[in-house]
Amino acid sequence: MYDWVVLWESVEMAARWLHVITAIAWIGSSFYFIALDLGLHRDRNLATGADGEEWQVHGGGFYHIQKYLVAPASMPDGLVWFKWESYATWLSGFTMLVLVYYLGADLYLIDPEVADLATWQAIAISAGSLVFGWIAYDLICKSRFGDDNTRLMLGLYVILVVMAWGYTQVFSGRAALLHLGAFTATIMSANVFMIIIPNQKIVVADLIAGRKPDPKYGKIAKQRSTHNNYLTLPVLFLMLSNHYPLVFATEYNWIIASLVFLMGVTIRHWFNSKHARKGNPHWTWAATALLFLAVAWLSTAPMRHRPVEESSLNATSLRYASATGFDGVVDIVTGRCSMCHAAEPGWEGIHFPPKDVVLETPAQIAAEAKRIYLQAGLSHAMPPANVSYMEPTEREAIILWFQSAGKNPT
């Protein structure tokens, strides 16, 4: 029994679930506090030292919230810090990067037609780019260039566009957009870990010691928090982009990613304006719609799928191609799956191969051995709703073939 494959999938599932849960917690709290801060009433009778207040109702109860720019007269007990949502999201996300893209580099990270990299080279570029992103961003923020917030945001956008293009020059389309999301998320989480929380701790320490805190720390933290606010929606899109071949596998994938960052700005600007009671800027939705139409148009460019040839198969794929029962599996897959998983799908309503997976030749089938085993052998996920009537005996043949490759690694 190929138990290690199932165990590995379970580890990936647990890491992915943790990543989703922590991301929801981080993004939810971030959106809530941004909306709260923008919507505070500052024209009321406020407690001494308070900057604003808000009354809210939720879950059958009423909440009276007050904000202090520095702190109240006396430091409260049980102060809650919002930081682990960010840290856990980044740590679980990096774990997913290792499990899927580093340990599965030959399938997901490296595309020899883009850059014929060794696994260690691809991983070094990946990890190095994340470190570079934070250092470059942080230095720019702290420079004179960063004194003007509008100029800084434009500069950051240029960096993101350059990175979008750069990633597509070294990685597969799927990995390129995922890495652009990781690059941005690293900046966001490092903002919390390296700037926002340390600055807040300095303010708290000053208050406890009876010193008057320097307001610059709050100003810096506010700047970084604003950046995170506008980057969140694009990061969500990029982290989910691997589900959409029309995004990651097209010729203009880096341009699509660049437009998604602009859509994140227009959408957040509408919400920020509404929460701050500064009107209802409908133009942002028109701009977002136009940007999305541009994305849809660009996604119709030729898919960047390249047929897998026997000569390009790695040792693992060759093992599956030579395993007992492979010829029968080829017949099963081409008969039950290739009407959809083809360069030009024949199934009505499907215009591109799902997940950019093409299963028309023995080489392509061997290259996708693990997914075929999990999706059509161990589970009945494929074909969806069993529309092509795959028989139980055929699923068993897939299982036996995959296990045979594991028992005979030579």
N, C-alpha and C positions, 0 to 999 in steps of 0.2 A: 504493500500500500504506500502511495506517495504522500505520507502524512505530513512531511515537512512543507509541502506546497500549501496544504490547507492551513497549517500552523502559521505560515508566513502571511497568508491572506488574512488570517485572524488578527495578527499583529498590526498589519496595515489598516484593517478595519477599526481596531481600537484606537490607533493613532489618529486616523481621520476623524473619528467620532469626537475624540477629545479636542481636536483642532476646531471642529465646527462649534462645539459647546463653548469653548473659551473665546472664540471669535465673536459669537453672539453676545457673550457677557461683556467683552471689551467694546464692541461697536455700540451695543445698546446703552451702556453707561456713558460712552462718549457723546452719542447723539442726545441723550437726555440732558446732560450737563451743558452742552452747547445751547440747546433750546431754552433751558432754565436761565442761563446767564443772559441770553439775549432778551428774554421776556421779563426780566425783573422790573418791578415798579420802583422808581427812584423818586417819585413825587408824593410820597406819603410820609406820615409821621413815623419815622424809623427809630429803632433803638440806637442808643449812642454808639457811634462807630460803624453802624451798618451801612452798606452801600446800596442795598435794595432788598425787596422782599417779594414773595409770591405765595398766593394761596392756591392749593391744588386739591382735587378730589380724585380718589382712586380706591377701588375695592371696598366701597362703603365707608371710607374714612376721609377726614379732611387733614390736610398737612399745611403747616405754616412754616415757610422756608425763608431764612434770612442769609444774606451773603455779606461777609466782611472782606474788604480788600486786603487787609493784613491779618487781623485776628480780633476777637472780642477782648474785653479788658482782662479777663483771666482765661488761661488756657483750659479748655474743657477736657474732662476725662474721657477715655474711650474714643479717641479721635480715629475715624475710619480713613484708611488710605486706599485709593483706587489705583492699584499698580499691578497686582498679580494677574488680573485679566489680560493685560498687555503682555506680561512676561510669559505666561502660560501659552498664549496664542502663538508667540514667536517660537518658543521652544518646541511645541507640538508641530508647528509648521516646518521647522528645520528638520525635525525627526522624519516627517513625511518626505522631505526633499532627499534625505539620506536613503530611506527605505525604497522609494520609487525610482528616483533619478540617479542616485549614485550607485546603488547596488543593482539597478537595472539600466545602467548607462548605455549598453549596446542596443537596447530596444527603445528607450525613451529620450535619452540625453544626446547621444551622438548620431549624426546623420553624415555618413562618409561623403555624400554628394555636396554637403555644405562645407564641412571641414573634417578631414580625415585625422581625427584626434585619437590619441591613446586615452584609455579610461582615466588615468591619473592626470593627464593634461586637462581633460574636460572638467574634472572635479576641482582642480586647482583654479581654473578660470572661474568656475561657478562660485566657490567660496571666496576667492580673492575679490571678485566683483562686488560682493555684498559688503566686505570690509571697506573697499575703496569707496563705495557709494556713501557710507556713513561719514567717513573722514572728509571727503570732498564737500559734502553737503554741510557738515558742521563748520568747516573752515570758512566756507562762503557766508554762512549765517553770521559768524563772528567777525567777518571782515567789514570794511566800510561799505562794500557793495550791499551787505545785508541790512544797512541802516534804513533803507527804503523798502517797505514791505512789498509794494507793487513790483518794483524792480526785482526783488528777491524771488517772488513767485514766478515771474517770467523767466528768470535765470534757471530756476528749478525745472520749469517745464522744458526748456531747451535741453537740459541734462537728461531728462527722462526720454525725450525723443531720440537723442543720440544713443542712449542705452538700448532703446527699443530696436533701433537699426543694428547696433553692434551685436546684440544677442542673436539676431537672425543670421549673422555672418559666421557664427561659430557653433550654434546648436540647432537641433531640429526645431521646426516651427512650434510644436507643442511645448518643448522645453524653453524656447525663447520667451514666449509670453508668460509662462509660469515664473521664469526667473525675473522678468520685469516686475511681476507682482511681488516676488520675494525681495527684490532690490528695494522697492517702495515700502514694503511692510517692515523691512529692517530699519529704514530711516525712521518710520513712525514709532516702532517699539523702542529704538535707541533714544528717540526724543524723550520718551517717558523715563527710561532707565538712567540716561546720562544727563539729562537737563531738568525736566519738569520735577521729578521727585527729589533729586538733590537740592534744587533751589527751594522747594517747599520745606525741606528739612533744615536748611540754613535759616529760613524765616522763623520756624518753630524754635530752633535753638536760641536765636536772638531774643525771642519773646520770653522764653523760660529764664534767660539770663538777665532780663530786664533792659535789654538794649532795643533801640528802635530799628526795625529791619529796613534794609535798603530796598526801595521800591523797584530797583532795576531787576531784581530776581523775579518778581511777579510779571514784569513786562516781558522778559525773555521767555518765561514759561508760557505766557499767553500767545506769543508769536509762534512757538513750536506747536502749541495746541491747535492754533488756527490752521497750520499746515496739515496736521493730521486730519482735521475736519474735512478739508477739501480733497484729501487723497484717499479717503476710505472707500468711496463708491467705486473708483477705478480699480482699487486693489481687489475688491470682491469680484468684479468682472474678470480680471486677469486670473484669479485663482480658480474660477470656474471655466475658463476659456478652453481647457482641454476637452470639454464636452462638446465643443462646437468646431468641427473641421472647417466650416466656412469662415472661421476667424483665424485659426492658427495655421491652416494648411494652404492659405492663399498667397499669391505673390506679394500682396500689399499688406501682410499681417502687421508689420511694424507701423504703417500709417494708420491702420485701424486702431491699434493700441494708442497711438498719439491722439486720435479723435476721441477715444473713450475718456482720456484724462480731461479733455475740454468739456465733455458731457457731465463729468463729475462736478466740474466747477459750476456749470449753469444750473444743474439740479440743486446743488447745495446752496447756491445763491438765492434761489427762490425760497427754500425752507428758512434760511437765515433771515431773509427779509421779512417773511411772515412772522417768524418768532419774535423779531425785534419790533414788530408793528410799524414797519417802514413801507407799507404798501403791498401790492400784489403784482410783482413784475411778470406779467404774462409773456413778455418777450423771451424769457428764459426757456419756456416750453417750446416756443417756435424755434428757437436756436437749437434746442436739444433734438427736436424732430428733424431738423435739417441735417444735423450732425449724424443722426442715426440713419437717415436716408443715404448719406455719403458712405457710412459703414456698410450698409446693405449693398450698395452699388459696387464698392470695392471688393466685397466678399464674393461677388460673382466672377471675379478674375479666375483664370485657370488654377485649378488645385495644384498644390506643389507635391502631389503624390508621385513617387518614383517607383516603378516596378522593381521587385526584388529578384535578382538573378542568382542562379546557383553559385556563381563564382563569388558573390558578395556575402554569402551566408557565413556566420561565425561558427565556431566549433560546437556550441550548444545546439544551434539549429540543424547542423549537419547530423548530430546524434539523433535528433528526432526524425530526420529524413531517412535515416538508415535503420530505424527501429522496426521490429516486427509489427506488421499490421498497418504500416504507413500507407501502402497502396490502397487498402480498403478505406482508410480514413480520408484519403484524397477523394475517392469516389463519393463518400458520404458528404463531405463538406462542399464539394462542387455541386452536388445534387440538391443539398438542403440549404446552403448558405450563400452561394455565389450569385444568386439572382439579385441579392441586395449588396453583398460585399464584393462589388466589382468596380472597375474603373468607370464604367458606364452602366449603372444598375438597371436591371430590366424590370424591377418591381414598380408598379404604378405608384406614383407619388413620391418615390425616393429618387433624388437627382444626384446625390453624392454618396459614396460609400460611408455607412455609419461609422463614426469615430475614426474615419480615414483608414479603416481596416479593409484591405483587399485580399480576397481568398480565391484567386482564379488559377493559380499555378501551384505545383508541389512546393516550390521554394517559398512562396508566400504563406502557404499553410504551415510549413515547418517553422517559419519565423514567428508565427502566432500560436505555437503549440500550447503554451501555458494558458492563454486566454480561451482557446478552444476547449481545453480540458476542463477549466473551471466553469465556463459559461454554458457549454453544451454537453459535457460529460458528467461532472459531479452535480451540477444544478441544471434546471430546465429553463434558465434565463434566455437561452437562445435555442432555436429561433423564437422570437417573441410570440407568445400565445401558441407556440408550435404551429405556426401558419403553414410551414412546409412539411408537416407531419413526420418529423424525425421519430423513428421507432426506438423503443427501449433497447433493442439489440444493437442498434447503431450507436447509441450513447455508451453502451457497455464496450463496444469495439474501440471507441475513442479513449475510454478509461484504460483498457488493457494496453493499447498502443503507447499511451503516455507513460504508464508504469513500466512498460518494457524498456523504454529509453532510459529510465532511471536505474533499472537493474543491470543494464548493459551499457555503461558509460563509454565503452570503447567503440 
